[in-house]
Amino acid sequence: MSASILGDDPETTTPKGPRVSERLRLMCVHAHPDDESSKGAATMAKYVDAGHEVLVVSCTGGERGDVLNPRLQADAHIVRDLAQVRRDEMAAAREILGVHHTWLGFVDSGLPEGDPLPPLPPGCFALESLSVTTEALVREIRRFRPHVMTTYDENGGYPHPDHVMCHDVSVSAFLAAGDPAAHPHAGPPWQPLKLYYNQTFSRARIEAFHDALTALEEESPYAEWLENWSRPDRTVTTRVECAAWFERRDAALLAHATQVDPDGTWFRVPRAVQQEVWPTEDFEAAISYVPIAEGEDDLFAGLPTDVGTADALATSPDLSIVHDTRTEREA
């Protein structure tokens, strides 16, 4: 069992104790370091600045990732110790966003390529027993006590094995954390009240960026993406306006220097244009113990604003799911 799961990892930066905040708390579960900065980062920064505790959980260390920044691909230090470099990058991004962070302690599965696909490496996150990964995340949920969680949809957002496993463990732990019979040694029961899927990467958003670049008479890198787009549209229930935090989002993503090309498509649309044509980050409510209102603009919508009342709701034995849109994974 990893030190972070036990809660004594010196690189784990999460508050301790039964009352960790006087504001509602948000947990964002991601597969690798850098995912938190490309999926919901501006939303997290917005909530941090409003006084909320926000915890990023990285399920793996990204040890098997590639160096995607062409300027760094020949860097001997990076090649020699990518795992530590990615931990350092995560620490820098955490400071920029102002979030807390913990490592769940599992090993990156890598992205298999080829036809046929090679087997996943033994001991990797995607091959771990769901009961093992669930227990690890339940422990973090019961320690941090979030009122809301975010993760990926049933297809992982895209079909990376770690993203798919991140979905599976997030849903499993969300449902188990409030059950006193599940993992009783992992802390007192705590039921997060809402679970969302990140859905900012959508055809509508990419079309908006493509059209904006075309209107500026600039070359769009998205034309081929749109021609080959095959992902089905998802239901967006919640749009969090966070354009004022896009600069922090971009800085956090650039802190993951090995994982992003600063001259690549992530940064082709000027920030001011992004703020004008798509000023939100978007989410899909998957499971909730409180009603989801049409046109939500806040992940905490529908919850008691008083944290004591919200805490009491999260520990109530009489909770019932009132919103559940989970679907089976695509074949």
C-alpha positions in Angstrom: 0.0 0.0 0.0 1.4 3.4 -1.0 2.3 6.0 1.6 -0.2 8.5 0.1 -3.0 6.0 0.7 -2.0 5.9 4.3 -2.0 9.7 4.5 1.6 10.2 5.4 3.1 11.1 2.1 5.2 14.3 2.4 4.1 15.3 -1.1 0.4 15.0 -0.2 -1.0 18.4 0.6 -4.5 17.9 2.0 -6.0 19.3 5.2 -6.5 17.0 8.1 -9.1 16.6 10.8 -12.9 16.2 11.0 -13.8 19.7 9.9 -11.4 20.6 7.1 -13.2 23.7 5.9 -16.0 26.1 6.7 -16.9 26.1 3.0 -18.2 23.3 0.7 -15.5 21.0 -0.5 -14.7 19.7 -4.0 -12.7 16.6 -5.0 -11.5 16.2 -8.6 -10.2 12.7 -9.5 -7.8 12.4 -12.4 -5.8 9.7 -14.1 -2.4 11.4 -14.5 -0.7 14.6 -13.5 -1.5 17.2 -16.1 -5.1 16.0 -16.5 -6.2 18.3 -13.7 -4.9 21.3 -15.6 -6.6 20.5 -18.9 -10.0 19.4 -17.5 -11.8 21.8 -15.1 -8.7 23.8 -13.9 -10.3 27.2 -14.2 -13.3 26.0 -12.3 -11.1 24.7 -9.5 -9.2 28.0 -9.3 -12.5 29.9 -9.2 -13.7 27.8 -6.2 -10.3 28.1 -4.5 -10.5 31.9 -4.8 -14.0 31.8 -3.3 -12.7 30.1 -0.2 -13.6 26.5 -1.0 -11.2 23.6 -0.3 -10.4 21.7 -3.5 -8.5 18.5 -3.6 -7.0 17.0 -6.8 -6.5 13.2 -6.6 -4.0 11.8 -9.2 -4.5 8.1 -9.5 -1.1 7.5 -11.1 2.2 9.3 -11.4 2.2 9.4 -15.2 5.4 7.3 -15.2 4.8 5.8 -18.7 3.8 9.0 -20.4 5.7 10.4 -23.4 7.5 13.7 -23.6 5.1 15.7 -25.8 7.0 19.0 -25.8 9.5 18.7 -28.7 11.8 21.2 -27.0 12.3 18.8 -24.1 12.5 15.4 -25.9 16.3 15.3 -25.8 16.7 16.6 -22.2 18.9 14.0 -20.5 17.4 14.7 -17.0 13.9 14.2 -18.2 14.7 11.0 -20.1 16.6 9.7 -17.0 13.9 10.5 -14.4 10.5 11.3 -16.0 8.6 10.1 -13.0 10.2 12.6 -10.7 10.0 15.4 -13.3 6.3 14.8 -13.5 5.9 15.0 -9.7 7.8 18.3 -9.8 5.5 19.5 -12.6 2.4 18.6 -10.6 3.7 20.4 -7.5 4.2 23.6 -9.7 0.7 23.3 -11.1 -0.8 22.7 -7.7 0.8 26.0 -6.5 -0.6 27.9 -9.4 -4.1 26.6 -9.0 -4.1 26.8 -5.2 -5.5 23.3 -4.8 -4.6 20.5 -2.4 -3.2 17.4 -4.0 -2.7 13.7 -3.2 -1.3 10.8 -5.1 -3.4 7.7 -5.0 -0.3 5.7 -5.5 -0.9 3.5 -8.6 1.3 3.0 -11.6 0.6 4.5 -15.0 -0.6 1.9 -17.6 0.7 3.7 -20.6 -1.3 4.1 -23.8 -1.0 0.8 -25.8 -0.5 1.3 -29.6 -0.4 -1.1 -32.5 -2.5 -3.6 -34.2 -3.1 -5.8 -32.4 -2.7 -3.8 -29.2 0.0 -5.1 -26.9 -1.0 -6.3 -23.4 -1.0 -3.8 -20.6 2.1 -4.0 -18.3 1.7 -6.1 -15.1 1.0 -4.1 -12.0 -0.4 -1.1 -13.8 -3.4 0.9 -12.6 -5.8 -0.4 -15.3 -5.1 -4.0 -14.3 -5.6 -3.4 -10.5 -8.6 -5.0 -8.8 -11.4 -2.6 -8.6 -11.8 -3.4 -4.9 -8.2 -2.3 -4.3 -8.5 0.9 -6.2 -11.9 1.6 -4.7 -10.6 1.2 -1.1 -7.8 3.6 -1.8 -10.1 6.3 -3.1 -12.7 5.7 -0.3 -10.0 6.3 2.2 -9.3 9.7 0.6 -13.0 10.6 0.4 -13.6 9.8 4.0 -10.5 11.8 5.0 -11.2 14.9 2.9 -15.0 14.7 3.1 -16.0 16.3 -0.3 -19.5 17.4 -0.9 -19.0 17.2 -4.7 -16.7 15.0 -6.9 -15.7 15.2 -10.5 -14.2 12.6 -12.8 -14.5 11.2 -16.4 -17.5 9.6 -18.1 -17.8 5.9 -18.7 -15.5 6.0 -21.8 -12.8 7.9 -19.9 -13.4 11.0 -21.9 -11.2 9.2 -24.4 -10.3 5.5 -24.3 -7.0 5.6 -22.4 -7.0 2.6 -20.0 -6.2 4.8 -17.0 -9.0 7.2 -17.8 -11.5 4.4 -18.1 -10.2 2.9 -14.8 -10.4 6.4 -13.2 -14.1 6.5 -14.1 -14.7 3.0 -12.7 -13.0 3.7 -9.4 -14.5 7.1 -9.0 -18.1 5.8 -9.4 -17.4 2.8 -7.2 -15.8 4.9 -4.4 -18.5 7.5 -4.6 -21.2 4.8 -4.0 -19.1 3.0 -1.3 -17.8 5.9 0.7 -21.2 6.4 2.5 -21.8 2.8 3.2 -20.7 1.9 6.8 -20.4 -1.8 5.7 -17.9 -1.0 2.9 -14.3 -0.7 3.9 -15.0 -0.1 7.6 -11.3 0.3 8.4 -11.0 3.2 5.8 -12.6 5.8 8.1 -16.1 6.9 9.1 -18.7 6.9 6.3 -19.1 10.0 4.2 -21.4 10.3 1.2 -20.4 12.9 -1.4 -23.7 14.4 -2.6 -23.0 14.9 -6.3 -20.8 13.3 -9.0 -20.0 15.1 -12.3 -18.2 14.1 -15.4 -15.9 16.6 -17.1 -17.4 17.5 -20.5 -15.5 20.6 -21.7 -14.1 18.8 -24.7 -17.1 18.8 -27.0 -17.8 19.3 -30.7 -19.7 22.5 -30.1 -16.7 24.0 -28.3 -14.3 23.0 -31.0 -16.6 24.4 -33.6 -16.8 27.7 -31.8 -13.0 27.9 -31.7 -12.7 26.9 -35.4 -15.3 29.5 -36.4 -13.6 32.2 -34.3 -10.2 31.5 -35.9 -11.8 31.5 -39.4 -13.4 34.8 -38.7 -10.0 36.2 -37.7 -8.7 34.9 -41.1 -6.3 32.7 -39.2 -5.6 29.0 -40.0 -7.6 26.7 -37.8 -6.0 23.4 -36.6 -9.4 22.1 -35.9 -10.8 21.5 -39.4 -9.5 18.0 -39.7 -10.7 17.2 -36.1 -14.2 18.2 -37.0 -14.2 16.3 -40.3 -13.2 13.1 -38.5 -15.3 13.7 -35.3 -17.0 10.5 -34.2 -17.6 11.1 -30.5 -21.3 11.3 -29.6 -22.7 14.4 -28.1 -23.0 14.3 -24.3 -25.6 16.0 -22.1 -24.1 19.1 -20.4 -26.1 19.9 -17.3 -23.8 22.5 -15.8 -21.8 25.3 -17.2 -19.4 27.1 -14.8 -18.5 30.5 -16.0 -14.8 30.9 -15.3 -13.2 32.9 -18.1 -11.5 35.1 -15.6 -9.5 32.1 -14.5 -8.3 30.9 -17.9 -4.9 32.5 -17.4 -4.4 30.4 -14.2 -5.6 27.3 -16.1 -3.1 27.9 -18.9 -0.3 28.6 -16.5 -1.0 25.4 -14.7 -1.0 23.4 -17.9 2.2 25.0 -19.1 3.8 23.9 -15.7 3.4 20.4 -17.1 6.2 21.2 -19.5 6.9 17.7 -20.6 3.2 17.1 -21.5 2.2 20.1 -23.6 3.7 21.8 -26.6 3.4 25.6 -25.9 3.1 26.1 -29.7 0.5 23.3 -30.1 -3.3 23.3 -30.6 -4.1 23.8 -26.9 -2.9 27.4 -27.3 -3.8 28.3 -30.9 -6.9 30.2 -29.9 -6.1 33.5 -28.2 -7.2 33.6 -24.6 -9.4 36.7 -25.2 -11.2 34.9 -28.0 -11.8 31.8 -25.8 -13.2 34.0 -23.1 -15.6 35.6 -25.5 -16.8 32.5 -27.4 -16.7 29.8 -24.7 -16.4 31.4 -21.2 -17.4 28.2 -19.3 -16.1 24.8 -18.3 -18.8 22.2 -18.8 -19.9 19.2 -16.7 -22.4 16.4 -16.9 -24.2 15.5 -13.6 -24.0 11.7 -13.3 -25.2 10.9 -9.8 -26.8 13.2 -7.3 -28.6 13.0 -3.9 -30.1 16.4 -4.6 -32.1 17.5 -7.6 -30.2 18.9 -10.6 -31.8 22.1 -11.8 -32.0 22.9 -15.5 -29.3 25.3 -16.5 -27.0 24.8 -13.5 -24.0 27.1 -13.3 -22.5 25.9 -10.0 -21.2 22.5 -9.0 -22.5 23.1 -5.5 -26.0 24.1 -6.7 -28.8 22.5 -4.7 -26.6 21.9 -1.6 -27.1 23.7 1.7 -24.9 26.7 1.8 -24.1 26.2 5.4 -21.3 23.7 5.6 -22.6 22.2 8.9 -25.9 21.4 7.3 -24.3 20.0 4.2 -22.0 17.8 6.4 -25.1 16.5 8.2 -26.7 15.7 4.9 -23.5 13.8 3.8 -23.6 11.6 6.9 -27.4 11.1 7.0 -28.5 7.4 6.8 -31.6 8.4 4.9 -30.1 9.6 1.6 -31.5 8.5 -1.7 -30.2 9.0 -5.2 -32.5 11.4 -7.1 -30.5 11.8 -10.3 -28.7 9.0 -12.0 -27.7 9.1 -15.7 -25.0 6.5 -15.8 -24.8 4.4 -19.0 -23.0 1.3 -20.1 -19.5 1.8 -21.7 -19.3 1.7 -25.4 -18.1 -1.6 -26.8 
